[in-house]
Amino acid sequence: MNQTYSAFDDLESDLDFQGSAATVAAPVTFEQLCPKCAGSGLYGYHSRLGANCLPCKGTGKLTFKTSPTARAKAKAGTQRRESAKADAKATQVLAWSEAYPAESAWLKANVEKFEYAASVYAALLKYGSLTERQLETVQRLTLKAAERLVTRAAEQATRAADAPTLSVEAIEVAFGKAKAAGIKRPKLRLDTFVFSLAPDTGVNAGAIYVKEDETYLGKVVGGRLFATRDCPKDASDRIVAVSSDPASAAVAYGKRFGSCAICARELTDASSIERGIGPICAEKYGF
């Protein structure tokens, strides 16, 4: 029987030969214990349920194509490059802040108050500068903020000049005696108002606050009443009137409302009702 051969037969023979003769080198790998599970193959709470450690997939080992030394070197190089980039970016941000000090101050002051300021400041830290449009907007907002400060300062100066004068020495003496008697936060209810001392550690230390029905009406500082917009003229006049003689005003309060001007408790004893103030409170305040 005659046999025929083709070029494909020769090609297949060559491939068979090469496949059997050639030796494929196995890739070099490096293994180490999994740091998450310490080689156990189990990790965390789920290990009690028989769940495998996720990083090593339960084998307890991690396989790498490079040696630990090479990986450490590569990691160190990456850290150096990232550090250099961060330093360069910080230098850019500093240069921008020095070139635009007012705008930089506005951004930092408003980054936690104003969403736009936060987004622009984030862009500055990321790119080292702002776009032309961003800069124009920040400059406009910075200018408006400066104008508001000037206006506010002028308003405060006008309020200070127009603030009515009053004498609160007697109230200060009464509060001093109350604190000496162990009352940490002394108060006085005079007319329809509540007078109280500002905290000793606050920005208004030494001031006397005035409220009416929990509404803040103003503060007394340096013998002047700095009233808020919620304090009408007639209320301001009454505050001035009762401040000079708090003892008499406290008695008038008790007789008018039937409660002690100091502790706010109802007056039930006949002598206290007649007097208009509780005897213990009166003693503590020196009335």
NUSE-715267 format. One line per 4 residues: number of its first residue (from 1); for each residue x, y, z of C-alpha. Coordinates in nm, 4 decimals. Layout:
BEGIN
NUM	X,Y,Z ~ ...
***
This chain:
BEGIN
1	0.0000,0.0000,0.0000 ~ 0.1484,0.3246,-0.1041 ~ 0.1839,0.5970,0.1650 ~ 0.1869,0.9664,0.0902
5	0.3580,1.2356,0.2986 ~ 0.2935,1.6026,0.3188 ~ 0.4730,1.9065,0.4542 ~ 0.2424,1.9025,0.7554
9	0.3730,1.5606,0.8573 ~ 0.7275,1.6952,0.8688 ~ 0.6176,1.9964,1.0693 ~ 0.4398,1.7820,1.3311
13	0.7448,1.5609,1.3640 ~ 0.9687,1.8622,1.4289 ~ 0.7336,1.9924,1.6968 ~ 0.7134,1.6549,1.8684
17	1.0863,1.6374,1.8784 ~ 1.1354,1.9871,2.0115 ~ 0.8704,1.9398,2.2800 ~ 1.0300,1.6246,2.4085
21	1.3847,1.7499,2.3971 ~ 1.3458,2.1081,2.5232 ~ 1.3679,2.1729,2.8962 ~ 1.1561,2.4620,3.0336
25	1.3194,2.6322,3.3329 ~ 1.0846,2.6650,3.6341 ~ 1.0365,3.0250,3.7558 ~ 1.2268,3.1155,4.0726
29	0.9957,3.1996,4.3624 ~ 1.0464,3.3008,4.7251 ~ 0.8245,3.1912,5.0100 ~ 0.7768,3.3327,5.3593
33	0.5386,3.2766,5.6465 ~ 0.2196,3.4770,5.6228 ~ 0.2492,3.7652,5.8774 ~ -0.1275,3.7736,5.9296
37	-0.1724,3.4172,6.0496 ~ 0.1921,3.3403,6.1446 ~ 0.1827,3.0338,5.9212 ~ -0.1313,2.8798,6.0677
41	-0.3484,2.9471,5.7674 ~ -0.6236,3.0762,5.9974 ~ -0.6717,3.4333,6.1144 ~ -0.8986,3.6383,6.3395
45	-1.2412,3.5560,6.4759 ~ -1.3309,3.3429,6.1763 ~ -1.0399,3.1076,6.2498 ~ -1.2537,2.9517,6.5222
49	-1.5091,2.8716,6.2553 ~ -1.2488,2.7101,6.0341 ~ -1.2210,3.0042,5.7937 ~ -0.8942,3.0451,5.6069
53	-0.6639,3.3433,5.6298 ~ -0.7428,3.5634,5.3309 ~ -0.3911,3.6902,5.2409 ~ -0.2412,3.3401,5.2139
57	-0.5680,3.1609,5.1316 ~ -0.5117,2.9133,5.4123 ~ -0.1648,2.7971,5.3032 ~ 0.0212,2.9786,5.5786
61	0.2737,3.1030,5.3246 ~ 0.3097,3.3875,5.0786 ~ 0.4874,3.3419,4.7469 ~ 0.6826,3.6189,4.5730
65	0.8742,3.6426,4.2478 ~ 1.1481,3.8518,4.4074 ~ 1.3685,3.8019,4.7119 ~ 1.2993,3.9760,5.0453
69	1.6095,4.1906,4.9912 ~ 1.4915,4.3035,4.6491 ~ 1.1436,4.3775,4.7802 ~ 1.2809,4.5763,5.0737
73	1.5034,4.7733,4.8396 ~ 1.2132,4.8449,4.6033 ~ 0.9929,4.9505,4.8952 ~ 1.2625,5.1836,5.0278
77	1.3023,5.3366,4.6824 ~ 0.9278,5.3911,4.6547 ~ 0.9205,5.5565,4.9971 ~ 1.2087,5.7857,4.9015
81	1.0353,5.8900,4.5820 ~ 0.7072,5.9524,4.7617 ~ 0.8858,6.1515,5.0308 ~ 1.0633,6.3600,4.7674
85	0.7319,6.4264,4.5912 ~ 0.5683,6.5274,4.9206 ~ 0.8568,6.7641,5.0012 ~ 0.8376,6.9206,4.6554
89	0.4610,6.9640,4.6903 ~ 0.4988,7.1221,5.0350 ~ 0.7548,7.3638,4.8909 ~ 0.5086,7.4595,4.6160
93	0.2283,7.5157,4.8669 ~ 0.4579,7.7287,5.0851 ~ 0.5644,7.9371,4.7861 ~ 0.1995,7.9914,4.6891
97	0.1071,8.0881,5.0461 ~ 0.3907,8.3404,5.0588 ~ 0.2817,8.4856,4.7249 ~ -0.0834,8.5114,4.8375
101	-0.0762,8.5538,5.2196 ~ -0.4271,8.6993,5.2555 ~ -0.5838,8.4307,5.0388 ~ -0.3908,8.1588,5.2226
105	-0.5074,8.2921,5.5604 ~ -0.8691,8.3009,5.4391 ~ -0.8515,7.9404,5.3184 ~ -0.7056,7.8128,5.6453
109	-0.9587,8.0083,5.8520 ~ -1.2565,7.8770,5.6556 ~ -1.1520,7.5239,5.5644 ~ -1.3730,7.3758,5.8400
113	-1.6570,7.6246,5.7996 ~ -1.7053,7.6597,5.4251 ~ -1.7302,7.3620,5.1866 ~ -1.5866,7.5576,4.8934
117	-1.2857,7.6657,5.1008 ~ -1.2270,7.3034,5.2010 ~ -1.2353,7.1805,4.8406 ~ -1.0051,7.4569,4.7158
121	-0.7602,7.4030,5.0018 ~ -0.7538,7.0312,4.9216 ~ -0.6759,7.1187,4.5591 ~ -0.3944,7.3476,4.6736
125	-0.2363,7.0713,4.8816 ~ -0.2731,6.8235,4.5959 ~ -0.1452,7.0351,4.3070 ~ 0.0672,7.2971,4.4831
129	-0.1277,7.5901,4.3348 ~ -0.4736,7.6990,4.2244 ~ -0.6208,7.7477,3.8810 ~ -0.6749,8.1015,3.7605
133	-1.0482,8.0746,3.8198 ~ -1.0039,7.9302,4.1686 ~ -0.7612,8.2076,4.2593 ~ -1.0003,8.4779,4.1361
137	-1.2842,8.3338,4.3433 ~ -1.0705,8.3054,4.6571 ~ -0.9464,8.6617,4.6123 ~ -1.3037,8.7871,4.5788
141	-1.4121,8.6015,4.8933 ~ -1.1051,8.7210,5.0824 ~ -1.1858,9.0826,4.9921 ~ -1.5477,9.0431,5.1052
145	-1.4335,8.8936,5.4354 ~ -1.1989,9.1877,5.4936 ~ -1.4778,9.4335,5.4154 ~ -1.7059,9.2559,5.6640
149	-1.4400,9.2849,5.9324 ~ -1.4100,9.6591,5.8725 ~ -1.7875,9.7003,5.8839 ~ -1.8150,9.4921,6.2001
153	-1.5388,9.6908,6.3690 ~ -1.7176,10.0149,6.2831 ~ -2.0466,9.8769,6.4188 ~ -1.8782,9.7657,6.7399
157	-1.7214,10.1076,6.7816 ~ -2.0611,10.2710,6.7354 ~ -2.2236,10.0315,6.9807 ~ -1.9507,10.1001,7.2355
161	-2.0019,10.4739,7.1994 ~ -2.3796,10.4395,7.2277 ~ -2.3785,10.1773,7.5042 ~ -2.5616,10.3068,7.8113
165	-2.3630,10.3410,8.1318 ~ -2.4791,10.1686,8.4478 ~ -2.3546,10.0760,8.7915 ~ -2.3203,9.7054,8.8711
169	-2.0865,9.7339,9.1694 ~ -2.3581,9.6187,9.4079 ~ -2.4313,9.3142,9.1887 ~ -2.0608,9.2301,9.1709
173	-2.0336,9.2530,9.5512 ~ -2.3385,9.0287,9.5929 ~ -2.1962,8.7739,9.3485 ~ -1.8622,8.7813,9.5299
177	-2.0288,8.7034,9.8630 ~ -2.2345,8.4266,9.7020 ~ -1.9229,8.2596,9.5600 ~ -1.7530,8.2880,9.8982
181	-2.0582,8.1129,10.0439 ~ -2.0094,7.8204,9.8068 ~ -2.2408,7.9130,9.5182 ~ -2.0468,7.8311,9.2012
185	-2.2755,8.0045,8.9512 ~ -2.4564,8.2875,9.1263 ~ -2.7593,8.4439,8.9597 ~ -3.0002,8.7265,9.0306
189	-3.3541,8.7636,8.9004 ~ -3.4346,9.1328,8.8839 ~ -3.7460,9.2637,8.7132 ~ -3.7898,9.0202,8.4200
193	-3.4167,8.9642,8.3753 ~ -3.1600,8.7102,8.4926 ~ -2.8130,8.8430,8.5744 ~ -2.5235,8.5965,8.5871
197	-2.1441,8.5999,8.5934 ~ -1.9487,8.5098,8.2812 ~ -1.7133,8.2103,8.3262 ~ -1.3780,8.3045,8.4778
201	-1.1907,8.1198,8.2027 ~ -1.3878,8.2546,7.9044 ~ -1.3194,8.5477,7.6729 ~ -1.5723,8.7575,7.8677
205	-1.4294,8.6878,8.2130 ~ -1.5484,8.9566,8.4545 ~ -1.8565,9.0438,8.2507 ~ -2.2149,9.0085,8.3680
209	-2.4595,8.8459,8.1283 ~ -2.8236,8.9523,8.1045 ~ -3.1022,8.7260,7.9754 ~ -3.4795,8.7432,7.9556
213	-3.6821,8.4251,7.9014 ~ -3.3599,8.2459,7.7980 ~ -3.2926,8.5147,7.5352 ~ -2.9479,8.6716,7.5590
217	-2.9883,9.0488,7.5770 ~ -2.6302,9.1581,7.6269 ~ -2.3430,9.1904,7.8716 ~ -2.2166,9.4513,8.1135
221	-1.8457,9.5281,8.0765 ~ -1.6597,9.8256,8.2175 ~ -1.9771,9.9935,8.3398 ~ -2.1482,9.9789,8.0004
225	-2.4332,9.7646,7.8713 ~ -2.3523,9.6123,7.5329 ~ -2.6988,9.5102,7.4228 ~ -2.7812,9.2727,7.1403
229	-3.0360,9.3348,6.8663 ~ -3.2820,9.1355,7.0758 ~ -3.2716,9.3976,7.3509 ~ -3.5247,9.6788,7.2882
233	-3.4777,10.0277,7.4313 ~ -3.7310,9.9838,7.7129 ~ -3.5587,9.6613,7.8256 ~ -3.2229,9.8380,7.8219
237	-3.3637,10.1180,8.0388 ~ -3.5043,9.8691,8.2912 ~ -3.1729,9.6822,8.3083 ~ -2.9983,10.0076,8.3945
241	-3.2634,10.0901,8.6566 ~ -3.2476,9.7625,8.8525 ~ -2.8683,9.7250,8.8394 ~ -2.7879,10.0069,9.0822
245	-2.9898,9.8619,9.3726 ~ -3.0123,9.4835,9.3316 ~ -3.1267,9.4225,9.6911 ~ -3.4393,9.6335,9.6486
249	-3.4966,9.4904,9.3005 ~ -3.4682,9.1347,9.4407 ~ -3.7335,9.2102,9.7060 ~ -3.9596,9.3644,9.4404
253	-3.9170,9.0528,9.2279 ~ -4.0154,8.8248,9.5146 ~ -4.3286,9.0232,9.5966 ~ -4.4265,9.0458,9.2305
257	-4.3721,8.6823,9.1282 ~ -4.3952,8.5039,9.4644 ~ -4.0585,8.3329,9.4257 ~ -3.7084,8.4036,9.5493
261	-3.5008,8.6253,9.3188 ~ -3.1920,8.4193,9.4010 ~ -3.2895,8.0496,9.4019 ~ -3.6189,8.0894,9.2093
265	-3.8062,7.8720,9.4615 ~ -4.1585,7.9634,9.5601 ~ -4.1838,8.1715,9.8774 ~ -4.4047,7.9776,10.1201
269	-4.3015,8.1013,10.4641 ~ -4.5069,8.4013,10.5796 ~ -4.2024,8.6040,10.6811 ~ -4.0303,8.5303,10.3487
273	-4.3426,8.6312,10.1567 ~ -4.3641,8.9543,10.3532 ~ -3.9950,9.0212,10.3091 ~ -3.9950,8.9207,9.9390
277	-3.6867,8.6990,9.9614 ~ -3.5717,8.3834,10.1380 ~ -3.3606,8.4500,10.4490 ~ -3.0879,8.1966,10.3630
281	-3.0413,8.3328,10.0107 ~ -3.0473,8.6904,10.1385 ~ -2.7702,8.6093,10.3857 ~ -2.5525,8.4410,10.1221
285	-2.5816,8.7411,9.8904 ~ -2.5411,8.9971,10.1681 ~ -2.8881,9.1475,10.1230
***
